[in-house]
């Protein structure tokens, strides 16, 4: 039985090559607002704070292979100075799991530090908006991935508070 379990994982591991994240800067607010979110998280940050972006993914009662992640970023002004966009990387946890999330919640991406260096001109609940579009395949009982690529859109809305 153990040998059958190991053989079933073989095809999935061979296919589990998560693509590096692709960050797309949105130029217009309506471009990012028009996208439908499966999950929305809101938070606030103060001028002077450092914010770490991260992406968690939950595979509930199933096993999935993460294929790729598109990161859509918009801010109403340049809060991070010369490093306007955070840089995202795949986590060591996802690499070690060969891109597979098995019936758990796993942190799949993390970012470089994003320093809030500038006062907001107009403090709002969504001075910064980030959408994480996660593409994945479910793993079949025989260990192969499904033919259908699925996706989930997670959205983060940050308000920047004046000092």
C-alpha positions as CSV (number, residue, x, y, z in Angstrom):
1,X,0.0,0.0,0.0
2,X,2.8,2.4,0.8
3,X,4.5,1.7,-2.5
4,X,1.2,2.4,-4.4
5,X,1.0,5.8,-2.6
6,X,4.6,6.6,-3.6
7,X,3.9,5.7,-7.2
8,X,0.8,7.8,-7.3
9,X,2.7,10.9,-6.3
10,X,5.3,10.4,-9.0
11,X,3.4,12.0,-11.9
12,X,2.3,15.0,-9.9
13,X,5.8,15.8,-8.7
14,X,7.0,15.7,-12.2
15,X,4.4,18.2,-13.2
16,X,4.7,20.5,-10.2
17,X,6.9,23.3,-11.5
18,X,5.3,26.5,-10.2
19,X,6.1,29.4,-12.5
20,X,7.8,32.5,-10.9
21,X,5.2,35.1,-10.0
22,X,4.4,37.7,-12.6
23,X,3.7,41.3,-11.2
24,X,1.5,43.5,-13.3
25,X,1.2,47.2,-12.3
26,X,-2.3,48.4,-13.0
27,X,-2.4,52.0,-14.3
28,X,-6.0,52.8,-13.7
29,X,-7.9,52.1,-10.5
30,X,-10.9,50.8,-12.4
31,X,-8.8,48.1,-14.0
32,X,-8.2,46.4,-10.6
33,X,-11.6,47.3,-9.1
34,X,-13.4,45.6,-12.0
35,X,-11.9,42.2,-11.1
36,X,-14.0,39.9,-9.1
37,X,-12.5,38.8,-5.7
38,X,-13.1,35.4,-4.1
39,X,-11.6,36.7,-0.8
40,X,-10.9,40.3,0.3
41,X,-8.6,41.3,3.1
42,X,-8.4,44.8,4.4
43,X,-5.8,46.4,6.6
44,X,-4.3,49.8,7.4
45,X,-0.7,50.9,7.6
46,X,0.9,54.1,9.0
47,X,3.5,56.3,7.3
48,X,6.9,54.8,8.4
49,X,5.6,51.2,8.6
50,X,7.1,48.4,6.7
51,X,4.7,45.9,5.2
52,X,5.4,42.4,4.0
53,X,2.9,41.1,1.4
54,X,2.3,37.4,1.4
55,X,0.0,34.9,-0.4
56,X,-1.6,32.0,1.5
57,X,-3.5,29.3,-0.3
58,X,-5.9,26.8,1.2
59,X,-6.6,23.4,-0.3
60,X,-9.5,22.1,1.7
61,X,-10.3,18.4,1.4
62,X,-8.2,18.1,-1.7
63,X,-4.7,18.3,-3.1
64,X,-3.7,20.8,-5.7
65,X,-0.6,21.7,-7.8
66,X,0.0,25.5,-7.9
67,X,0.7,26.4,-11.5
68,X,1.4,30.1,-11.4
69,X,0.4,33.4,-9.7
70,X,-0.3,36.8,-11.3
71,X,0.1,39.7,-8.9
72,X,-1.9,42.8,-9.9
73,X,-0.7,46.0,-8.1
74,X,-2.2,49.5,-7.9
75,X,-1.4,52.4,-5.6
76,X,-2.8,55.9,-5.7
77,X,0.7,57.3,-5.2
78,X,4.3,56.0,-4.9
79,X,4.5,55.0,-1.2
80,X,7.7,52.9,-1.5
81,X,10.1,55.4,-3.1
82,X,12.3,54.1,-5.9
83,X,11.2,50.5,-5.2
84,X,7.6,51.2,-6.2
85,X,6.6,47.5,-6.7
86,X,7.3,44.8,-4.1
87,X,9.2,41.8,-5.5
88,X,7.5,38.5,-4.9
89,X,9.2,35.1,-4.6
90,X,7.9,31.5,-4.2
91,X,8.3,30.3,-0.6
92,X,10.7,27.6,0.4
93,X,7.7,25.7,1.8
94,X,6.1,25.6,-1.6
95,X,9.4,24.7,-3.3
96,X,10.0,21.9,-0.8
97,X,6.4,20.5,-1.5
98,X,7.1,20.6,-5.2
99,X,4.3,23.1,-5.8
100,X,1.7,20.8,-4.1
101,X,-0.7,22.0,-1.4
102,X,-2.3,19.0,0.3
103,X,-5.4,19.6,2.3
104,X,-3.9,22.5,4.3
105,X,-3.2,26.2,4.2
106,X,0.3,27.1,2.9
107,X,2.1,30.3,2.4
108,X,3.0,30.2,-1.2
109,X,4.6,33.6,-1.9
110,X,6.2,36.4,0.1
111,X,7.4,39.8,-0.9
112,X,10.3,42.1,-0.4
113,X,9.8,44.8,2.3
114,X,7.4,47.6,1.2
115,X,8.2,50.8,3.2
116,X,5.4,53.3,3.6
117,X,7.6,56.5,3.1
118,X,5.1,59.0,1.9
119,X,2.0,60.7,3.5
120,X,-1.2,59.9,1.6
121,X,-2.8,62.8,-0.2
122,X,-6.2,61.4,0.4
123,X,-6.3,58.7,3.1
124,X,-8.8,55.9,2.1
125,X,-9.5,52.3,2.8
126,X,-7.9,51.3,-0.6
127,X,-4.9,53.6,-1.1
128,X,-3.1,50.4,-2.2
129,X,-4.8,47.4,-3.9
130,X,-3.2,44.1,-4.7
131,X,-4.9,41.1,-6.3
132,X,-3.3,37.7,-6.3
133,X,-4.7,35.4,-9.1
134,X,-3.6,31.9,-8.2
135,X,-3.8,29.2,-11.0
136,X,-3.9,25.6,-9.9
137,X,-4.8,22.1,-10.9
138,X,-6.6,19.6,-8.6
139,X,-4.8,16.3,-8.2
140,X,-6.8,13.2,-9.3
141,X,-7.0,10.0,-7.1
142,X,-4.5,8.3,-9.5
143,X,-1.9,11.0,-8.8
144,X,-2.2,12.9,-12.1
145,X,-3.4,16.5,-12.3
146,X,-6.8,17.3,-13.7
147,X,-7.0,18.7,-17.2
148,X,-8.9,21.8,-16.0
149,X,-6.8,24.8,-14.7
150,X,-8.7,26.5,-12.0
151,X,-8.1,29.9,-10.4
152,X,-8.8,31.9,-7.2
153,X,-8.6,35.7,-6.9
154,X,-7.5,37.0,-3.5
155,X,-7.6,40.7,-3.0
156,X,-5.9,43.0,-0.4
157,X,-6.9,46.6,0.2
158,X,-4.6,48.8,2.3
159,X,-5.5,52.1,3.7
160,X,-2.5,54.5,4.5
161,X,-3.0,56.7,7.5
162,X,-1.4,60.1,7.9
163,X,0.9,60.7,10.8
